[in-house]
Amino acid sequence: MIDFDIDSIRKNKIELLDCQVDLILKSLEMYKYMYGFIYPRSNKSLTNEENLRISLVTDTYEQILNEYTNSKRMNGIINMYEKEKNKKIA
């Protein structure tokens, strides 16, 4: 059973290589996809725990993807600024 201890929620910051983020995103995507095959239940609706687990995986995937996308965009802006700055100096 998934148990959320809301008293111990804290924000984590971790630095990863692009290939590590890609691995995490692919793993989460595969987990969500495979969940439907691993726990098939004929003519039964998902339990609250199953819905919560799928939601948690989906939300985590989206959060990591958004952070990764923003990081790549900001890195591109910084690199573009640095190139322009170097052109003016040269």
PDB file with one MODEL, atoms N, CA, C and O in Angstrom:
MODEL        1
ATOM      1  N   MET A   1       0.836  -1.186   0.000  1.00  0.00           N
ATOM      2  CA  MET A   1       0.000   0.000   0.000  1.00  0.00           C
ATOM      3  C   MET A   1       0.875   1.241   0.000  1.00  0.00           C
ATOM      4  O   MET A   1       1.870   1.315   0.721  1.00  0.00           O
ATOM      5  N   ILE A   2       0.497   2.203  -0.807  1.00  0.00           N
ATOM      6  CA  ILE A   2       1.227   3.457  -0.850  1.00  0.00           C
ATOM      7  C   ILE A   2       0.774   4.297   0.337  1.00  0.00           C
ATOM      8  O   ILE A   2      -0.420   4.501   0.556  1.00  0.00           O
ATOM      9  N   ASP A   3       1.741   4.774   1.091  1.00  0.00           N
ATOM     10  CA  ASP A   3       1.434   5.596   2.257  1.00  0.00           C
ATOM     11  C   ASP A   3       2.242   6.877   2.164  1.00  0.00           C
ATOM     12  O   ASP A   3       3.473   6.841   2.160  1.00  0.00           O
ATOM     13  N   PHE A   4       1.562   7.992   2.090  1.00  0.00           N
ATOM     14  CA  PHE A   4       2.233   9.275   1.996  1.00  0.00           C
ATOM     15  C   PHE A   4       2.302   9.913   3.372  1.00  0.00           C
ATOM     16  O   PHE A   4       1.279  10.165   4.009  1.00  0.00           O
ATOM     17  N   ASP A   5       3.496  10.165   3.812  1.00  0.00           N
ATOM     18  CA  ASP A   5       3.703  10.861   5.071  1.00  0.00           C
ATOM     19  C   ASP A   5       3.910  12.336   4.732  1.00  0.00           C
ATOM     20  O   ASP A   5       5.026  12.764   4.440  1.00  0.00           O
ATOM     21  N   ILE A   6       2.831  13.103   4.774  1.00  0.00           N
ATOM     22  CA  ILE A   6       2.918  14.498   4.350  1.00  0.00           C
ATOM     23  C   ILE A   6       3.758  15.355   5.286  1.00  0.00           C
ATOM     24  O   ILE A   6       4.115  16.482   4.942  1.00  0.00           O
ATOM     25  N   ASP A   7       4.077  14.831   6.470  1.00  0.00           N
ATOM     26  CA  ASP A   7       4.934  15.574   7.389  1.00  0.00           C
ATOM     27  C   ASP A   7       6.404  15.512   6.991  1.00  0.00           C
ATOM     28  O   ASP A   7       7.205  16.332   7.440  1.00  0.00           O
ATOM     29  N   SER A   8       6.755  14.557   6.163  1.00  0.00           N
ATOM     30  CA  SER A   8       8.164  14.413   5.794  1.00  0.00           C
ATOM     31  C   SER A   8       8.427  14.768   4.331  1.00  0.00           C
ATOM     32  O   SER A   8       9.469  14.402   3.786  1.00  0.00           O
ATOM     33  N   ILE A   9       7.502  15.472   3.694  1.00  0.00           N
ATOM     34  CA  ILE A   9       7.709  15.889   2.309  1.00  0.00           C
ATOM     35  C   ILE A   9       8.738  17.010   2.286  1.00  0.00           C
ATOM     36  O   ILE A   9       8.640  17.987   3.028  1.00  0.00           O
ATOM     37  N   ARG A  10       9.719  16.842   1.420  1.00  0.00           N
ATOM     38  CA  ARG A  10      10.717  17.882   1.253  1.00  0.00           C
ATOM     39  C   ARG A  10      11.104  17.934  -0.215  1.00  0.00           C
ATOM     40  O   ARG A  10      10.994  16.944  -0.938  1.00  0.00           O
ATOM     41  N   LYS A  11      11.547  19.077  -0.632  1.00  0.00           N
ATOM     42  CA  LYS A  11      11.964  19.266  -2.010  1.00  0.00           C
ATOM     43  C   LYS A  11      13.403  18.799  -2.148  1.00  0.00           C
ATOM     44  O   LYS A  11      14.257  19.133  -1.326  1.00  0.00           O
ATOM     45  N   ASN A  12      13.665  18.026  -3.191  1.00  0.00           N
ATOM     46  CA  ASN A  12      15.003  17.519  -3.450  1.00  0.00           C
ATOM     47  C   ASN A  12      15.556  18.151  -4.718  1.00  0.00           C
ATOM     48  O   ASN A  12      14.827  18.374  -5.685  1.00  0.00           O
ATOM     49  N   LYS A  13      16.826  18.431  -4.701  1.00  0.00           N
ATOM     50  CA  LYS A  13      17.497  18.941  -5.883  1.00  0.00           C
ATOM     51  C   LYS A  13      18.665  18.009  -6.161  1.00  0.00           C
ATOM     52  O   LYS A  13      19.474  17.724  -5.278  1.00  0.00           O
ATOM     53  N   ILE A  14      18.739  17.545  -7.386  1.00  0.00           N
ATOM     54  CA  ILE A  14      19.773  16.592  -7.757  1.00  0.00           C
ATOM     55  C   ILE A  14      20.262  16.965  -9.157  1.00  0.00           C
ATOM     56  O   ILE A  14      19.466  17.284 -10.040  1.00  0.00           O
ATOM     57  N   GLU A  15      21.561  16.922  -9.345  1.00  0.00           N
ATOM     58  CA  GLU A  15      22.138  17.223 -10.651  1.00  0.00           C
ATOM     59  C   GLU A  15      22.455  15.923 -11.359  1.00  0.00           C
ATOM     60  O   GLU A  15      23.118  15.046 -10.806  1.00  0.00           O
ATOM     61  N   LEU A  16      21.978  15.807 -12.589  1.00  0.00           N
ATOM     62  CA  LEU A  16      22.165  14.588 -13.364  1.00  0.00           C
ATOM     63  C   LEU A  16      22.649  14.939 -14.768  1.00  0.00           C
ATOM     64  O   LEU A  16      22.403  16.036 -15.268  1.00  0.00           O
ATOM     65  N   LEU A  17      23.325  14.007 -15.380  1.00  0.00           N
ATOM     66  CA  LEU A  17      23.692  14.145 -16.784  1.00  0.00           C
ATOM     67  C   LEU A  17      22.447  13.946 -17.631  1.00  0.00           C
ATOM     68  O   LEU A  17      21.496  13.295 -17.201  1.00  0.00           O
ATOM     69  N   ASP A  18      22.451  14.504 -18.834  1.00  0.00           N
ATOM     70  CA  ASP A  18      21.295  14.348 -19.722  1.00  0.00           C
ATOM     71  C   ASP A  18      20.947  12.874 -19.933  1.00  0.00           C
ATOM     72  O   ASP A  18      19.772  12.509 -19.959  1.00  0.00           O
ATOM     73  N   CYS A  19      21.970  12.029 -20.084  1.00  0.00           N
ATOM     74  CA  CYS A  19      21.701  10.607 -20.321  1.00  0.00           C
ATOM     75  C   CYS A  19      21.040   9.959 -19.102  1.00  0.00           C
ATOM     76  O   CYS A  19      20.264   9.016 -19.256  1.00  0.00           O
ATOM     77  N   GLN A  20      21.332  10.445 -17.903  1.00  0.00           N
ATOM     78  CA  GLN A  20      20.703   9.911 -16.695  1.00  0.00           C
ATOM     79  C   GLN A  20      19.232  10.321 -16.631  1.00  0.00           C
ATOM     80  O   GLN A  20      18.375   9.519 -16.261  1.00  0.00           O
ATOM     81  N   VAL A  21      18.949  11.559 -16.988  1.00  0.00           N
ATOM     82  CA  VAL A  21      17.560  12.026 -17.014  1.00  0.00           C
ATOM     83  C   VAL A  21      16.775  11.236 -18.055  1.00  0.00           C
ATOM     84  O   VAL A  21      15.638  10.832 -17.813  1.00  0.00           O
ATOM     85  N   ASP A  22      17.384  11.023 -19.200  1.00  0.00           N
ATOM     86  CA  ASP A  22      16.739  10.250 -20.254  1.00  0.00           C
ATOM     87  C   ASP A  22      16.415   8.837 -19.772  1.00  0.00           C
ATOM     88  O   ASP A  22      15.337   8.314 -20.053  1.00  0.00           O
ATOM     89  N   LEU A  23      17.339   8.228 -19.054  1.00  0.00           N
ATOM     90  CA  LEU A  23      17.118   6.885 -18.508  1.00  0.00           C
ATOM     91  C   LEU A  23      15.950   6.870 -17.519  1.00  0.00           C
ATOM     92  O   LEU A  23      15.119   5.962 -17.548  1.00  0.00           O
ATOM     93  N   ILE A  24      15.892   7.864 -16.658  1.00  0.00           N
ATOM     94  CA  ILE A  24      14.804   7.954 -15.676  1.00  0.00           C
ATOM     95  C   ILE A  24      13.462   8.140 -16.382  1.00  0.00           C
ATOM     96  O   ILE A  24      12.479   7.487 -16.031  1.00  0.00           O
ATOM     97  N   LEU A  25      13.418   9.023 -17.368  1.00  0.00           N
ATOM     98  CA  LEU A  25      12.174   9.259 -18.097  1.00  0.00           C
ATOM     99  C   LEU A  25      11.709   8.003 -18.827  1.00  0.00           C
ATOM    100  O   LEU A  25      10.524   7.672 -18.805  1.00  0.00           O
ATOM    101  N   LYS A  26      12.635   7.311 -19.470  1.00  0.00           N
ATOM    102  CA  LYS A  26      12.263   6.074 -20.172  1.00  0.00           C
ATOM    103  C   LYS A  26      11.788   5.006 -19.193  1.00  0.00           C
ATOM    104  O   LYS A  26      10.857   4.256 -19.490  1.00  0.00           O
ATOM    105  N   SER A  27      12.418   4.938 -18.042  1.00  0.00           N
ATOM    106  CA  SER A  27      12.017   3.949 -17.023  1.00  0.00           C
ATOM    107  C   SER A  27      10.614   4.231 -16.506  1.00  0.00           C
ATOM    108  O   SER A  27       9.806   3.314 -16.364  1.00  0.00           O
ATOM    109  N   LEU A  28      10.327   5.481 -16.229  1.00  0.00           N
ATOM    110  CA  LEU A  28       8.992   5.844 -15.753  1.00  0.00           C
ATOM    111  C   LEU A  28       7.938   5.590 -16.819  1.00  0.00           C
ATOM    112  O   LEU A  28       6.839   5.118 -16.527  1.00  0.00           O
ATOM    113  N   GLU A  29       8.288   5.908 -18.049  1.00  0.00           N
ATOM    114  CA  GLU A  29       7.371   5.675 -19.163  1.00  0.00           C
ATOM    115  C   GLU A  29       7.083   4.178 -19.314  1.00  0.00           C
ATOM    116  O   GLU A  29       5.935   3.779 -19.512  1.00  0.00           O
ATOM    117  N   MET A  30       8.126   3.358 -19.221  1.00  0.00           N
ATOM    118  CA  MET A  30       7.958   1.915 -19.337  1.00  0.00           C
ATOM    119  C   MET A  30       7.147   1.362 -18.159  1.00  0.00           C
ATOM    120  O   MET A  30       6.294   0.495 -18.347  1.00  0.00           O
ATOM    121  N   TYR A  31       7.411   1.860 -16.953  1.00  0.00           N
ATOM    122  CA  TYR A  31       6.686   1.399 -15.768  1.00  0.00           C
ATOM    123  C   TYR A  31       5.192   1.651 -15.947  1.00  0.00           C
ATOM    124  O   TYR A  31       4.371   0.772 -15.686  1.00  0.00           O
ATOM    125  N   LYS A  32       4.852   2.842 -16.386  1.00  0.00           N
ATOM    126  CA  LYS A  32       3.441   3.179 -16.563  1.00  0.00           C
ATOM    127  C   LYS A  32       2.808   2.303 -17.642  1.00  0.00           C
ATOM    128  O   LYS A  32       1.690   1.814 -17.476  1.00  0.00           O
ATOM    129  N   TYR A  33       3.519   2.113 -18.732  1.00  0.00           N
ATOM    130  CA  TYR A  33       3.009   1.305 -19.830  1.00  0.00           C
ATOM    131  C   TYR A  33       2.837  -0.157 -19.403  1.00  0.00           C
ATOM    132  O   TYR A  33       1.809  -0.777 -19.678  1.00  0.00           O
ATOM    133  N   MET A  34       3.855  -0.697 -18.730  1.00  0.00           N
ATOM    134  CA  MET A  34       3.830  -2.096 -18.336  1.00  0.00           C
ATOM    135  C   MET A  34       2.846  -2.373 -17.200  1.00  0.00           C
ATOM    136  O   MET A  34       2.387  -3.505 -17.048  1.00  0.00           O
ATOM    137  N   TYR A  35       2.522  -1.377 -16.417  1.00  0.00           N
ATOM    138  CA  TYR A  35       1.606  -1.574 -15.292  1.00  0.00           C
ATOM    139  C   TYR A  35       0.282  -2.172 -15.767  1.00  0.00           C
ATOM    140  O   TYR A  35      -0.316  -3.004 -15.086  1.00  0.00           O
ATOM    141  N   GLY A  36      -0.158  -1.742 -16.925  1.00  0.00           N
ATOM    142  CA  GLY A  36      -1.403  -2.260 -17.479  1.00  0.00           C
ATOM    143  C   GLY A  36      -1.340  -3.729 -17.852  1.00  0.00           C
ATOM    144  O   GLY A  36      -2.367  -4.407 -17.884  1.00  0.00           O
ATOM    145  N   PHE A  37      -0.137  -4.231 -18.137  1.00  0.00           N
ATOM    146  CA  PHE A  37       0.018  -5.632 -18.516  1.00  0.00           C
ATOM    147  C   PHE A  37       0.351  -6.519 -17.326  1.00  0.00           C
ATOM    148  O   PHE A  37       0.007  -7.701 -17.308  1.00  0.00           O
ATOM    149  N   ILE A  38       1.014  -5.950 -16.341  1.00  0.00           N
ATOM    150  CA  ILE A  38       1.428  -6.731 -15.186  1.00  0.00           C
ATOM    151  C   ILE A  38       0.251  -7.010 -14.253  1.00  0.00           C
ATOM    152  O   ILE A  38       0.168  -8.087 -13.662  1.00  0.00           O
ATOM    153  N   TYR A  39      -0.636  -6.066 -14.122  1.00  0.00           N
ATOM    154  CA  TYR A  39      -1.759  -6.192 -13.198  1.00  0.00           C
ATOM    155  C   TYR A  39      -3.102  -6.173 -13.928  1.00  0.00           C
ATOM    156  O   TYR A  39      -3.974  -5.369 -13.599  1.00  0.00           O
ATOM    157  N   PRO A  40      -3.271  -7.043 -14.906  1.00  0.00           N
ATOM    158  CA  PRO A  40      -4.571  -7.039 -15.593  1.00  0.00           C
ATOM    159  C   PRO A  40      -5.663  -7.599 -14.684  1.00  0.00           C
ATOM    160  O   PRO A  40      -5.462  -8.588 -13.979  1.00  0.00           O
ATOM    161  N   ARG A  41      -6.784  -6.964 -14.716  1.00  0.00           N
ATOM    162  CA  ARG A  41      -7.918  -7.405 -13.903  1.00  0.00           C
ATOM    163  C   ARG A  41      -9.130  -7.397 -14.814  1.00  0.00           C
ATOM    164  O   ARG A  41      -9.594  -6.333 -15.226  1.00  0.00           O
ATOM    165  N   SER A  42      -9.638  -8.556 -15.125  1.00  0.00           N
ATOM    166  CA  SER A  42     -10.761  -8.640 -16.045  1.00  0.00           C
ATOM    167  C   SER A  42     -12.026  -8.070 -15.417  1.00  0.00           C
ATOM    168  O   SER A  42     -12.453  -8.481 -14.338  1.00  0.00           O
ATOM    169  N   ASN A  43     -12.597  -7.133 -16.111  1.00  0.00           N
ATOM    170  CA  ASN A  43     -13.863  -6.496 -15.724  1.00  0.00           C
ATOM    171  C   ASN A  43     -13.864  -5.906 -14.312  1.00  0.00           C
ATOM    172  O   ASN A  43     -14.920  -5.817 -13.685  1.00  0.00           O
ATOM    173  N   LYS A  44     -12.716  -5.511 -13.814  1.00  0.00           N
ATOM    174  CA  LYS A  44     -12.657  -4.875 -12.497  1.00  0.00           C
ATOM    175  C   LYS A  44     -12.008  -3.503 -12.649  1.00  0.00           C
ATOM    176  O   LYS A  44     -11.051  -3.325 -13.403  1.00  0.00           O
ATOM    177  N   SER A  45     -12.542  -2.563 -11.930  1.00  0.00           N
ATOM    178  CA  SER A  45     -11.941  -1.236 -11.985  1.00  0.00           C
ATOM    179  C   SER A  45     -10.697  -1.208 -11.096  1.00  0.00           C
ATOM    180  O   SER A  45     -10.531  -2.037 -10.201  1.00  0.00           O
ATOM    181  N   LEU A  46      -9.839  -0.239 -11.364  1.00  0.00           N
ATOM    182  CA  LEU A  46      -8.620  -0.107 -10.581  1.00  0.00           C
ATOM    183  C   LEU A  46      -8.946   0.324  -9.159  1.00  0.00           C
ATOM    184  O   LEU A  46      -9.898   1.067  -8.921  1.00  0.00           O
ATOM    185  N   THR A  47      -8.145  -0.151  -8.226  1.00  0.00           N
ATOM    186  CA  THR A  47      -8.322   0.259  -6.836  1.00  0.00           C
ATOM    187  C   THR A  47      -7.771   1.672  -6.663  1.00  0.00           C
ATOM    188  O   THR A  47      -7.083   2.191  -7.542  1.00  0.00           O
ATOM    189  N   ASN A  48      -8.075   2.282  -5.531  1.00  0.00           N
ATOM    190  CA  ASN A  48      -7.542   3.617  -5.242  1.00  0.00           C
ATOM    191  C   ASN A  48      -6.023   3.604  -5.238  1.00  0.00           C
ATOM    192  O   ASN A  48      -5.389   4.539  -5.727  1.00  0.00           O
ATOM    193  N   GLU A  49      -5.427   2.530  -4.681  1.00  0.00           N
ATOM    194  CA  GLU A  49      -3.967   2.440  -4.632  1.00  0.00           C
ATOM    195  C   GLU A  49      -3.379   2.348  -6.040  1.00  0.00           C
ATOM    196  O   GLU A  49      -2.362   2.979  -6.329  1.00  0.00           O
ATOM    197  N   GLU A  50      -4.010   1.570  -6.910  1.00  0.00           N
ATOM    198  CA  GLU A  50      -3.525   1.445  -8.287  1.00  0.00           C
ATOM    199  C   GLU A  50      -3.628   2.779  -9.020  1.00  0.00           C
ATOM    200  O   GLU A  50      -2.708   3.174  -9.737  1.00  0.00           O
ATOM    201  N   ASN A  51      -4.742   3.465  -8.840  1.00  0.00           N
ATOM    202  CA  ASN A  51      -4.896   4.786  -9.459  1.00  0.00           C
ATOM    203  C   ASN A  51      -3.863   5.767  -8.923  1.00  0.00           C
ATOM    204  O   ASN A  51      -3.305   6.565  -9.676  1.00  0.00           O
ATOM    205  N   LEU A  52      -3.612   5.704  -7.626  1.00  0.00           N
ATOM    206  CA  LEU A  52      -2.634   6.585  -7.008  1.00  0.00           C
ATOM    207  C   LEU A  52      -1.234   6.294  -7.534  1.00  0.00           C
ATOM    208  O   LEU A  52      -0.473   7.219  -7.813  1.00  0.00           O
ATOM    209  N   ARG A  53      -0.895   5.030  -7.669  1.00  0.00           N
ATOM    210  CA  ARG A  53       0.425   4.641  -8.174  1.00  0.00           C
ATOM    211  C   ARG A  53       0.622   5.133  -9.608  1.00  0.00           C
ATOM    212  O   ARG A  53       1.672   5.686  -9.934  1.00  0.00           O
ATOM    213  N   ILE A  54      -0.366   4.938 -10.453  1.00  0.00           N
ATOM    214  CA  ILE A  54      -0.287   5.397 -11.842  1.00  0.00           C
ATOM    215  C   ILE A  54      -0.184   6.919 -11.886  1.00  0.00           C
ATOM    216  O   ILE A  54       0.597   7.469 -12.663  1.00  0.00           O
ATOM    217  N   SER A  55      -0.957   7.586 -11.065  1.00  0.00           N
ATOM    218  CA  SER A  55      -0.912   9.046 -11.000  1.00  0.00           C
ATOM    219  C   SER A  55       0.452   9.537 -10.531  1.00  0.00           C
ATOM    220  O   SER A  55       0.985  10.506 -11.072  1.00  0.00           O
ATOM    221  N   LEU A  56       1.011   8.879  -9.535  1.00  0.00           N
ATOM    222  CA  LEU A  56       2.327   9.255  -9.017  1.00  0.00           C
ATOM    223  C   LEU A  56       3.404   9.112 -10.091  1.00  0.00           C
ATOM    224  O   LEU A  56       4.250   9.992 -10.251  1.00  0.00           O
ATOM    225  N   VAL A  57       3.369   8.017 -10.811  1.00  0.00           N
ATOM    226  CA  VAL A  57       4.349   7.802 -11.883  1.00  0.00           C
ATOM    227  C   VAL A  57       4.168   8.846 -12.979  1.00  0.00           C
ATOM    228  O   VAL A  57       5.146   9.420 -13.458  1.00  0.00           O
ATOM    229  N   THR A  58       2.928   9.094 -13.376  1.00  0.00           N
ATOM    230  CA  THR A  58       2.655  10.073 -14.424  1.00  0.00           C
ATOM    231  C   THR A  58       3.087  11.473 -13.998  1.00  0.00           C
ATOM    232  O   THR A  58       3.732  12.185 -14.767  1.00  0.00           O
ATOM    233  N   ASP A  59       2.740  11.866 -12.791  1.00  0.00           N
ATOM    234  CA  ASP A  59       3.114  13.191 -12.295  1.00  0.00           C
ATOM    235  C   ASP A  59       4.627  13.342 -12.168  1.00  0.00           C
ATOM    236  O   ASP A  59       5.175  14.398 -12.488  1.00  0.00           O
ATOM    237  N   THR A  60       5.303  12.294 -11.704  1.00  0.00           N
ATOM    238  CA  THR A  60       6.760  12.333 -11.578  1.00  0.00           C
ATOM    239  C   THR A  60       7.398  12.460 -12.951  1.00  0.00           C
ATOM    240  O   THR A  60       8.334  13.239 -13.133  1.00  0.00           O
ATOM    241  N   TYR A  61       6.902  11.706 -13.909  1.00  0.00           N
ATOM    242  CA  TYR A  61       7.406  11.785 -15.288  1.00  0.00           C
ATOM    243  C   TYR A  61       7.266  13.206 -15.820  1.00  0.00           C
ATOM    244  O   TYR A  61       8.220  13.776 -16.350  1.00  0.00           O
ATOM    245  N   GLU A  62       6.074  13.772 -15.677  1.00  0.00           N
ATOM    246  CA  GLU A  62       5.823  15.124 -16.190  1.00  0.00           C
ATOM    247  C   GLU A  62       6.710  16.162 -15.494  1.00  0.00           C
ATOM    248  O   GLU A  62       7.222  17.076 -16.140  1.00  0.00           O
ATOM    249  N   GLN A  63       6.886  16.021 -14.203  1.00  0.00           N
ATOM    250  CA  GLN A  63       7.710  16.967 -13.452  1.00  0.00           C
ATOM    251  C   GLN A  63       9.168  16.904 -13.918  1.00  0.00           C
ATOM    252  O   GLN A  63       9.792  17.941 -14.145  1.00  0.00           O
ATOM    253  N   ILE A  64       9.705  15.706 -14.058  1.00  0.00           N
ATOM    254  CA  ILE A  64      11.094  15.556 -14.503  1.00  0.00           C
ATOM    255  C   ILE A  64      11.249  16.054 -15.929  1.00  0.00           C
ATOM    256  O   ILE A  64      12.225  16.736 -16.242  1.00  0.00           O
ATOM    257  N   LEU A  65      10.304  15.723 -16.796  1.00  0.00           N
ATOM    258  CA  LEU A  65      10.357  16.170 -18.187  1.00  0.00           C
ATOM    259  C   LEU A  65      10.325  17.695 -18.275  1.00  0.00           C
ATOM    260  O   LEU A  65      11.079  18.285 -19.049  1.00  0.00           O
ATOM    261  N   ASN A  66       9.459  18.336 -17.493  1.00  0.00           N
ATOM    262  CA  ASN A  66       9.384  19.802 -17.499  1.00  0.00           C
ATOM    263  C   ASN A  66      10.676  20.434 -17.006  1.00  0.00           C
ATOM    264  O   ASN A  66      11.164  21.394 -17.602  1.00  0.00           O
ATOM    265  N   GLU A  67      11.233  19.905 -15.925  1.00  0.00           N
ATOM    266  CA  GLU A  67      12.494  20.431 -15.402  1.00  0.00           C
ATOM    267  C   GLU A  67      13.616  20.264 -16.425  1.00  0.00           C
ATOM    268  O   GLU A  67      14.418  21.175 -16.631  1.00  0.00           O
ATOM    269  N   TYR A  68      13.665  19.108 -17.056  1.00  0.00           N
ATOM    270  CA  TYR A  68      14.691  18.813 -18.061  1.00  0.00           C
ATOM    271  C   TYR A  68      14.555  19.748 -19.263  1.00  0.00           C
ATOM    272  O   TYR A  68      15.547  20.282 -19.758  1.00  0.00           O
ATOM    273  N   THR A  69      13.334  19.940 -19.720  1.00  0.00           N
ATOM    274  CA  THR A  69      13.081  20.824 -20.859  1.00  0.00           C
ATOM    275  C   THR A  69      13.476  22.257 -20.524  1.00  0.00           C
ATOM    276  O   THR A  69      14.122  22.929 -21.327  1.00  0.00           O
ATOM    277  N   ASN A  70      13.092  22.723 -19.346  1.00  0.00           N
ATOM    278  CA  ASN A  70      13.459  24.078 -18.927  1.00  0.00           C
ATOM    279  C   ASN A  70      14.969  24.228 -18.797  1.00  0.00           C
ATOM    280  O   ASN A  70      15.522  25.264 -19.168  1.00  0.00           O
ATOM    281  N   SER A  71      15.633  23.214 -18.280  1.00  0.00           N
ATOM    282  CA  SER A  71      17.086  23.253 -18.128  1.00  0.00           C
ATOM    283  C   SER A  71      17.772  23.354 -19.487  1.00  0.00           C
ATOM    284  O   SER A  71      18.707  24.136 -19.659  1.00  0.00           O
ATOM    285  N   LYS A  72      17.302  22.559 -20.452  1.00  0.00           N
ATOM    286  CA  LYS A  72      17.886  22.608 -21.796  1.00  0.00           C
ATOM    287  C   LYS A  72      17.652  23.970 -22.439  1.00  0.00           C
ATOM    288  O   LYS A  72      18.540  24.508 -23.099  1.00  0.00           O
ATOM    289  N   ARG A  73      16.457  24.527 -22.247  1.00  0.00           N
ATOM    290  CA  ARG A  73      16.133  25.830 -22.828  1.00  0.00           C
ATOM    291  C   ARG A  73      16.995  26.918 -22.203  1.00  0.00           C
ATOM    292  O   ARG A  73      17.543  27.764 -22.910  1.00  0.00           O
ATOM    293  N   MET A  74      17.113  26.897 -20.890  1.00  0.00           N
ATOM    294  CA  MET A  74      17.922  27.916 -20.202  1.00  0.00           C
ATOM    295  C   MET A  74      19.397  27.780 -20.569  1.00  0.00           C
ATOM    296  O   MET A  74      20.083  28.788 -20.739  1.00  0.00           O
ATOM    297  N   ASN A  75      19.887  26.568 -20.692  1.00  0.00           N
ATOM    298  CA  ASN A  75      21.267  26.343 -21.081  1.00  0.00           C
ATOM    299  C   ASN A  75      21.508  26.889 -22.489  1.00  0.00           C
ATOM    300  O   ASN A  75      22.564  27.461 -22.761  1.00  0.00           O
ATOM    301  N   GLY A  76      20.544  26.714 -23.374  1.00  0.00           N
ATOM    302  CA  GLY A  76      20.647  27.251 -24.733  1.00  0.00           C
ATOM    303  C   GLY A  76      20.679  28.767 -24.734  1.00  0.00           C
ATOM    304  O   GLY A  76      21.431  29.373 -25.498  1.00  0.00           O
ATOM    305  N   ILE A  77      19.871  29.385 -23.887  1.00  0.00           N
ATOM    306  CA  ILE A  77      19.845  30.850 -23.794  1.00  0.00           C
ATOM    307  C   ILE A  77      21.170  31.362 -23.249  1.00  0.00           C
ATOM    308  O   ILE A  77      21.708  32.348 -23.752  1.00  0.00           O
ATOM    309  N   ILE A  78      21.693  30.707 -22.235  1.00  0.00           N
ATOM    310  CA  ILE A  78      22.979  31.118 -21.656  1.00  0.00           C
ATOM    311  C   ILE A  78      24.097  30.967 -22.685  1.00  0.00           C
ATOM    312  O   ILE A  78      24.943  31.851 -22.818  1.00  0.00           O
ATOM    313  N   ASN A  79      24.102  29.839 -23.418  1.00  0.00           N
ATOM    314  CA  ASN A  79      25.125  29.621 -24.435  1.00  0.00           C
ATOM    315  C   ASN A  79      25.032  30.666 -25.538  1.00  0.00           C
ATOM    316  O   ASN A  79      26.056  31.152 -26.020  1.00  0.00           O
ATOM    317  N   MET A  80      23.805  31.018 -25.945  1.00  0.00           N
ATOM    318  CA  MET A  80      23.612  32.027 -26.984  1.00  0.00           C
ATOM    319  C   MET A  80      24.120  33.381 -26.487  1.00  0.00           C
ATOM    320  O   MET A  80      24.773  34.107 -27.238  1.00  0.00           O
ATOM    321  N   TYR A  81      23.832  33.723 -25.251  1.00  0.00           N
ATOM    322  CA  TYR A  81      24.300  34.978 -24.664  1.00  0.00           C
ATOM    323  C   TYR A  81      25.825  35.016 -24.632  1.00  0.00           C
ATOM    324  O   TYR A  81      26.425  36.034 -24.975  1.00  0.00           O
ATOM    325  N   GLU A  82      26.447  33.931 -24.229  1.00  0.00           N
ATOM    326  CA  GLU A  82      27.907  33.848 -24.163  1.00  0.00           C
ATOM    327  C   GLU A  82      28.529  33.998 -25.551  1.00  0.00           C
ATOM    328  O   GLU A  82      29.553  34.667 -25.693  1.00  0.00           O
ATOM    329  N   LYS A  83      27.932  33.390 -26.574  1.00  0.00           N
ATOM    330  CA  LYS A  83      28.449  33.515 -27.943  1.00  0.00           C
ATOM    331  C   LYS A  83      28.367  34.960 -28.417  1.00  0.00           C
ATOM    332  O   LYS A  83      29.314  35.470 -29.015  1.00  0.00           O
ATOM    333  N   GLU A  84      27.245  35.623 -28.155  1.00  0.00           N
ATOM    334  CA  GLU A  84      27.083  37.023 -28.547  1.00  0.00           C
ATOM    335  C   GLU A  84      28.094  37.905 -27.817  1.00  0.00           C
ATOM    336  O   GLU A  84      28.677  38.817 -28.403  1.00  0.00           O
ATOM    337  N   LYS A  85      28.288  37.627 -26.559  1.00  0.00           N
ATOM    338  CA  LYS A  85      29.230  38.383 -25.753  1.00  0.00           C
ATOM    339  C   LYS A  85      30.654  38.219 -26.294  1.00  0.00           C
ATOM    340  O   LYS A  85      31.407  39.189 -26.373  1.00  0.00           O
ATOM    341  N   ASN A  86      31.014  36.997 -26.662  1.00  0.00           N
ATOM    342  CA  ASN A  86      32.341  36.718 -27.205  1.00  0.00           C
ATOM    343  C   ASN A  86      32.543  37.360 -28.576  1.00  0.00           C
ATOM    344  O   ASN A  86      33.660  37.759 -28.903  1.00  0.00           O
ATOM    345  N   LYS A  87      31.478  37.468 -29.392  1.00  0.00           N
ATOM    346  CA  LYS A  87      31.578  38.115 -30.703  1.00  0.00           C
ATOM    347  C   LYS A  87      31.908  39.599 -30.542  1.00  0.00           C
ATOM    348  O   LYS A  87      32.700  40.158 -31.301  1.00  0.00           O
ATOM    349  N   LYS A  88      31.286  40.227 -29.539  1.00  0.00           N
ATOM    350  CA  LYS A  88      31.505  41.653 -29.314  1.00  0.00           C
ATOM    351  C   LYS A  88      32.927  41.923 -28.823  1.00  0.00           C
ATOM    352  O   LYS A  88      33.512  42.959 -29.140  1.00  0.00           O
ATOM    353  N   ILE A  89      33.474  40.994 -28.053  1.00  0.00           N
ATOM    354  CA  ILE A  89      34.825  41.156 -27.527  1.00  0.00           C
ATOM    355  C   ILE A  89      35.853  40.959 -28.629  1.00  0.00           C
ATOM    356  O   ILE A  89      36.877  41.642 -28.644  1.00  0.00           O
ATOM    357  N   ALA A  90      35.598  40.041 -29.552  1.00  0.00           N
ATOM    358  CA  ALA A  90      36.575  39.711 -30.606  1.00  0.00           C
ATOM    359  C   ALA A  90      36.578  40.689 -31.701  1.00  0.00           C
ATOM    360  O   ALA A  90      37.343  40.545 -32.654  1.00  0.00           O
TER     361      ALA A  90
ENDMDL
END
